């Protein structure tokens, strides 16, 4: 049965892990975000009350 021969499957496994561990992280780390997150102040924003009547 050919699927029991580990030679081609092991090579595919090793090659795919080499790609996952070398090429893909470099591409992800080189990504620039359009909007950098800004830090909020230590104070919490005070919610404003609604100014409409309740019926």
Biopython code that builds the backbone (N, CA, C, O; Angstrom):
import numpy as np
from Bio.PDB.StructureBuilder import StructureBuilder

atoms = [
    (1, "UNK", "N", (0.840, -1.180, 0.000)),
    (1, "UNK", "CA", (0.000, 0.000, 0.000)),
    (1, "UNK", "C", (0.886, 1.245, 0.000)),
    (1, "UNK", "O", (1.742, 1.377, 0.875)),
    (2, "UNK", "N", (0.710, 2.140, -0.934)),
    (2, "UNK", "CA", (1.634, 3.271, -1.073)),
    (2, "UNK", "C", (1.537, 4.291, 0.054)),
    (2, "UNK", "O", (2.514, 4.992, 0.317)),
    (3, "UNK", "N", (0.403, 4.401, 0.725)),
    (3, "UNK", "CA", (0.303, 5.419, 1.762)),
    (3, "UNK", "C", (1.117, 5.064, 3.002)),
    (3, "UNK", "O", (1.306, 5.916, 3.870)),
    (4, "UNK", "N", (1.600, 3.833, 3.107)),
    (4, "UNK", "CA", (2.420, 3.448, 4.245)),
    (4, "UNK", "C", (3.893, 3.779, 4.043)),
    (4, "UNK", "O", (4.685, 3.652, 4.976)),
    (5, "UNK", "N", (4.267, 4.198, 2.853)),
    (5, "UNK", "CA", (5.645, 4.588, 2.586)),
    (5, "UNK", "C", (5.861, 5.982, 3.173)),
    (5, "UNK", "O", (5.260, 6.936, 2.681)),
    (6, "UNK", "N", (6.701, 6.140, 4.214)),
    (6, "UNK", "CA", (6.824, 7.441, 4.879)),
    (6, "UNK", "C", (7.698, 8.446, 4.139)),
    (6, "UNK", "O", (7.711, 9.621, 4.505)),
    (7, "UNK", "N", (8.416, 8.027, 3.126)),
    (7, "UNK", "CA", (9.376, 8.926, 2.490)),
    (7, "UNK", "C", (8.727, 10.181, 1.897)),
    (7, "UNK", "O", (9.155, 11.276, 2.260)),
    (8, "UNK", "N", (7.732, 10.102, 1.016)),
    (8, "UNK", "CA", (7.207, 11.366, 0.463)),
    (8, "UNK", "C", (6.412, 12.163, 1.486)),
    (8, "UNK", "O", (6.445, 13.393, 1.464)),
    (9, "UNK", "N", (5.692, 11.482, 2.390)),
    (9, "UNK", "CA", (4.865, 12.198, 3.350)),
    (9, "UNK", "C", (5.707, 12.905, 4.399)),
    (9, "UNK", "O", (5.365, 14.001, 4.841)),
    (10, "UNK", "N", (6.795, 12.286, 4.792)),
    (10, "UNK", "CA", (7.675, 12.938, 5.758)),
    (10, "UNK", "C", (8.343, 14.163, 5.141)),
    (10, "UNK", "O", (8.496, 15.186, 5.807)),
    (11, "UNK", "N", (8.736, 14.066, 3.886)),
    (11, "UNK", "CA", (9.346, 15.218, 3.210)),
    (11, "UNK", "C", (8.340, 16.360, 3.081)),
    (11, "UNK", "O", (8.697, 17.522, 3.273)),
    (12, "UNK", "N", (7.094, 16.041, 2.758)),
    (12, "UNK", "CA", (6.057, 17.073, 2.658)),
    (12, "UNK", "C", (5.812, 17.700, 4.025)),
    (12, "UNK", "O", (5.659, 18.918, 4.126)),
    (13, "UNK", "N", (5.774, 16.899, 5.060)),
    (13, "UNK", "CA", (5.576, 17.415, 6.409)),
    (13, "UNK", "C", (6.707, 18.351, 6.815)),
    (13, "UNK", "O", (6.457, 19.440, 7.330)),
    (14, "UNK", "N", (7.923, 17.941, 6.592)),
    (14, "UNK", "CA", (9.075, 18.772, 6.971)),
    (14, "UNK", "C", (9.093, 20.058, 6.161)),
    (14, "UNK", "O", (9.331, 21.134, 6.710)),
    (15, "UNK", "N", (8.848, 19.959, 4.872)),
    (15, "UNK", "CA", (8.866, 21.155, 4.035)),
    (15, "UNK", "C", (7.761, 22.130, 4.431)),
    (15, "UNK", "O", (7.979, 23.341, 4.457)),
    (16, "UNK", "N", (6.587, 21.609, 4.735)),
    (16, "UNK", "CA", (5.506, 22.508, 5.125)),
    (16, "UNK", "C", (5.816, 23.193, 6.450)),
    (16, "UNK", "O", (5.487, 24.367, 6.615)),
    (17, "UNK", "N", (6.441, 22.495, 7.401)),
    (17, "UNK", "CA", (6.800, 23.130, 8.662)),
    (17, "UNK", "C", (7.915, 24.151, 8.480)),
    (17, "UNK", "O", (7.955, 25.163, 9.181)),
    (18, "UNK", "N", (8.811, 23.892, 7.553)),
    (18, "UNK", "CA", (9.851, 24.891, 7.261)),
    (18, "UNK", "C", (9.210, 26.160, 6.714)),
    (18, "UNK", "O", (9.611, 27.265, 7.077)),
    (19, "UNK", "N", (8.225, 26.009, 5.850)),
    (19, "UNK", "CA", (7.517, 27.181, 5.317)),
    (19, "UNK", "C", (6.771, 27.891, 6.432)),
    (19, "UNK", "O", (6.835, 29.116, 6.537)),
    (20, "UNK", "N", (6.059, 27.134, 7.272)),
    (20, "UNK", "CA", (5.287, 27.749, 8.346)),
    (20, "UNK", "C", (6.167, 28.476, 9.354)),
    (20, "UNK", "O", (5.756, 29.501, 9.897)),
    (21, "UNK", "N", (7.352, 27.975, 9.611)),
    (21, "UNK", "CA", (8.190, 28.555, 10.653)),
    (21, "UNK", "C", (9.177, 29.602, 10.152)),
    (21, "UNK", "O", (9.765, 30.314, 10.966)),
    (22, "UNK", "N", (9.377, 29.720, 8.848)),
    (22, "UNK", "CA", (10.344, 30.706, 8.350)),
    (22, "UNK", "C", (9.690, 31.806, 7.519)),
    (22, "UNK", "O", (9.915, 32.988, 7.779)),
    (23, "UNK", "N", (8.900, 31.445, 6.545)),
    (23, "UNK", "CA", (8.379, 32.445, 5.610)),
    (23, "UNK", "C", (7.166, 33.162, 6.174)),
    (23, "UNK", "O", (7.100, 34.390, 6.128)),
    (24, "UNK", "N", (6.210, 32.423, 6.702)),
    (24, "UNK", "CA", (4.953, 33.032, 7.137)),
    (24, "UNK", "C", (5.135, 33.988, 8.322)),
    (24, "UNK", "O", (4.548, 35.070, 8.292)),
    (25, "UNK", "N", (5.914, 33.657, 9.369)),
    (25, "UNK", "CA", (6.079, 34.637, 10.458)),
    (25, "UNK", "C", (6.729, 35.947, 10.000)),
    (25, "UNK", "O", (6.399, 37.015, 10.515)),
    (26, "UNK", "N", (7.640, 35.869, 9.047)),
    (26, "UNK", "CA", (8.261, 37.100, 8.557)),
    (26, "UNK", "C", (7.229, 37.981, 7.862)),
    (26, "UNK", "O", (7.256, 39.203, 8.007)),
    (27, "UNK", "N", (6.326, 37.370, 7.111)),
    (27, "UNK", "CA", (5.301, 38.149, 6.436)),
    (27, "UNK", "C", (4.317, 38.749, 7.441)),
    (27, "UNK", "O", (3.865, 39.881, 7.268)),
    (28, "UNK", "N", (3.988, 38.000, 8.478)),
    (28, "UNK", "CA", (3.051, 38.509, 9.476)),
    (28, "UNK", "C", (3.687, 39.631, 10.281)),
    (28, "UNK", "O", (3.031, 40.638, 10.548)),
    (29, "UNK", "N", (4.939, 39.486, 10.671)),
    (29, "UNK", "CA", (5.594, 40.515, 11.466)),
    (29, "UNK", "C", (5.886, 41.773, 10.654)),
    (29, "UNK", "O", (6.036, 42.850, 11.232)),
    (30, "UNK", "N", (5.970, 41.665, 9.347)),
    (30, "UNK", "CA", (6.226, 42.835, 8.508)),
    (30, "UNK", "C", (4.958, 43.611, 8.193)),
    (30, "UNK", "O", (5.018, 44.668, 7.565)),
    (31, "UNK", "N", (3.813, 43.098, 8.624)),
    (31, "UNK", "CA", (2.536, 43.761, 8.330)),
    (31, "UNK", "C", (2.410, 45.050, 9.136)),
    (31, "UNK", "O", (2.695, 45.071, 10.334)),
    (32, "UNK", "N", (1.989, 46.108, 8.485)),
    (32, "UNK", "CA", (1.755, 47.388, 9.142)),
    (32, "UNK", "C", (0.258, 47.626, 9.243)),
    (32, "UNK", "O", (-0.472, 47.449, 8.268)),
    (33, "UNK", "N", (-0.191, 48.023, 10.406)),
    (33, "UNK", "CA", (-1.592, 48.326, 10.600)),
    (33, "UNK", "C", (-1.854, 49.765, 10.172)),
    (33, "UNK", "O", (-1.012, 50.640, 10.372)),
    (34, "UNK", "N", (-3.007, 50.003, 9.591)),
    (34, "UNK", "CA", (-3.347, 51.352, 9.149)),
    (34, "UNK", "C", (-3.598, 52.283, 10.332)),
    (34, "UNK", "O", (-3.119, 53.417, 10.341)),
    (35, "UNK", "N", (-4.332, 51.819, 11.310)),
    (35, "UNK", "CA", (-4.680, 52.643, 12.463)),
    (35, "UNK", "C", (-4.013, 52.059, 13.697)),
    (35, "UNK", "O", (-4.403, 50.996, 14.180)),
    (36, "UNK", "N", (-3.018, 52.751, 14.197)),
    (36, "UNK", "CA", (-2.353, 52.283, 15.411)),
    (36, "UNK", "C", (-3.260, 52.542, 16.608)),
    (36, "UNK", "O", (-3.855, 53.615, 16.701)),
    (37, "UNK", "N", (-3.377, 51.605, 17.504)),
    (37, "UNK", "CA", (-4.243, 51.828, 18.671)),
    (37, "UNK", "C", (-3.644, 52.891, 19.586)),
    (37, "UNK", "O", (-2.430, 52.944, 19.786)),
    (38, "UNK", "N", (-4.503, 53.724, 20.132)),
    (38, "UNK", "CA", (-4.054, 54.757, 21.055)),
    (38, "UNK", "C", (-4.437, 54.353, 22.465)),
    (38, "UNK", "O", (-5.463, 53.708, 22.680)),
    (39, "UNK", "N", (-3.620, 54.729, 23.406)),
    (39, "UNK", "CA", (-3.915, 54.387, 24.790)),
    (39, "UNK", "C", (-4.903, 55.381, 25.358)),
    (39, "UNK", "O", (-4.798, 56.585, 25.123)),
    (40, "UNK", "N", (-5.852, 54.873, 26.098)),
    (40, "UNK", "CA", (-6.849, 55.723, 26.722)),
    (40, "UNK", "C", (-6.304, 56.220, 28.056)),
    (40, "UNK", "O", (-5.402, 55.613, 28.634)),
    (41, "UNK", "N", (-6.853, 57.320, 28.535)),
    (41, "UNK", "CA", (-6.439, 57.855, 29.818)),
    (41, "UNK", "C", (-6.868, 56.943, 30.950)),
    (41, "UNK", "O", (-7.673, 56.032, 30.753)),
    (42, "UNK", "N", (-6.337, 57.185, 32.121)),
    (42, "UNK", "CA", (-6.662, 56.361, 33.275)),
    (42, "UNK", "C", (-8.093, 56.614, 33.744)),
    (42, "UNK", "O", (-8.703, 55.741, 34.362)),
    (43, "UNK", "N", (-8.635, 57.798, 33.458)),
    (43, "UNK", "CA", (-9.996, 58.109, 33.874)),
    (43, "UNK", "C", (-10.988, 57.386, 32.980)),
    (43, "UNK", "O", (-10.769, 57.225, 31.779)),
    (44, "UNK", "N", (-12.073, 56.957, 33.584)),
    (44, "UNK", "CA", (-13.145, 56.382, 32.786)),
    (44, "UNK", "C", (-14.015, 57.511, 32.267)),
    (44, "UNK", "O", (-14.231, 58.511, 32.951)),
    (45, "UNK", "N", (-14.500, 57.345, 31.078)),
    (45, "UNK", "CA", (-15.375, 58.354, 30.511)),
    (45, "UNK", "C", (-16.709, 58.321, 31.250)),
    (45, "UNK", "O", (-17.285, 57.258, 31.482)),
    (46, "UNK", "N", (-17.178, 59.496, 31.610)),
    (46, "UNK", "CA", (-18.432, 59.588, 32.354)),
    (46, "UNK", "C", (-19.582, 59.512, 31.360)),
    (46, "UNK", "O", (-19.642, 60.325, 30.438)),
    (47, "UNK", "N", (-20.488, 58.569, 31.518)),
    (47, "UNK", "CA", (-21.597, 58.492, 30.567)),
    (47, "UNK", "C", (-22.562, 59.655, 30.777)),
    (47, "UNK", "O", (-22.868, 60.041, 31.905)),
    (48, "UNK", "N", (-23.019, 60.187, 29.681)),
    (48, "UNK", "CA", (-23.941, 61.303, 29.776)),
    (48, "UNK", "C", (-25.370, 60.772, 29.847)),
    (48, "UNK", "O", (-25.704, 59.820, 29.142)),
    (49, "UNK", "N", (-26.224, 61.370, 30.687)),
    (49, "UNK", "CA", (-27.607, 60.881, 30.786)),
    (49, "UNK", "C", (-28.389, 61.236, 29.535)),
    (49, "UNK", "O", (-28.110, 62.223, 28.855)),
    (50, "UNK", "N", (-29.372, 60.403, 29.256)),
    (50, "UNK", "CA", (-30.235, 60.686, 28.117)),
    (50, "UNK", "C", (-31.177, 61.813, 28.508)),
    (50, "UNK", "O", (-31.713, 61.843, 29.615)),
    (51, "UNK", "N", (-31.365, 62.730, 27.586)),
    (51, "UNK", "CA", (-32.211, 63.892, 27.887)),
    (51, "UNK", "C", (-33.543, 63.814, 27.163)),
    (51, "UNK", "O", (-34.034, 64.837, 26.687)),
    (52, "UNK", "N", (-34.139, 62.646, 27.064)),
    (52, "UNK", "CA", (-35.455, 62.536, 26.480)),
    (52, "UNK", "C", (-36.414, 61.973, 27.516)),
    (52, "UNK", "O", (-36.015, 61.183, 28.373)),
    (53, "UNK", "N", (-37.642, 62.365, 27.443)),
    (53, "UNK", "CA", (-38.599, 61.919, 28.473)),
    (53, "UNK", "C", (-38.989, 60.446, 28.257)),
    (53, "UNK", "O", (-39.072, 59.960, 27.128)),
    (54, "UNK", "N", (-39.218, 59.772, 29.360)),
    (54, "UNK", "CA", (-39.666, 58.382, 29.302)),
    (54, "UNK", "C", (-41.181, 58.386, 29.457)),
    (54, "UNK", "O", (-41.713, 59.016, 30.371)),
    (55, "UNK", "N", (-41.860, 57.702, 28.588)),
    (55, "UNK", "CA", (-43.325, 57.636, 28.646)),
    (55, "UNK", "C", (-43.748, 56.234, 28.976)),
    (55, "UNK", "O", (-44.943, 55.957, 29.073)),
]
sb = StructureBuilder()
sb.init_structure("model")
sb.init_model(0)
sb.init_chain("A")
sb.init_seg("    ")
for serial, (resi, resn, name, xyz) in enumerate(atoms, 1):
    if name == "N":
        sb.init_residue(resn, " ", resi, " ")
    sb.init_atom(name, np.array(xyz, "f"), 0.0, 1.0, " ", f" {name:<3s}", serial, name[0])
structure = sb.get_structure()
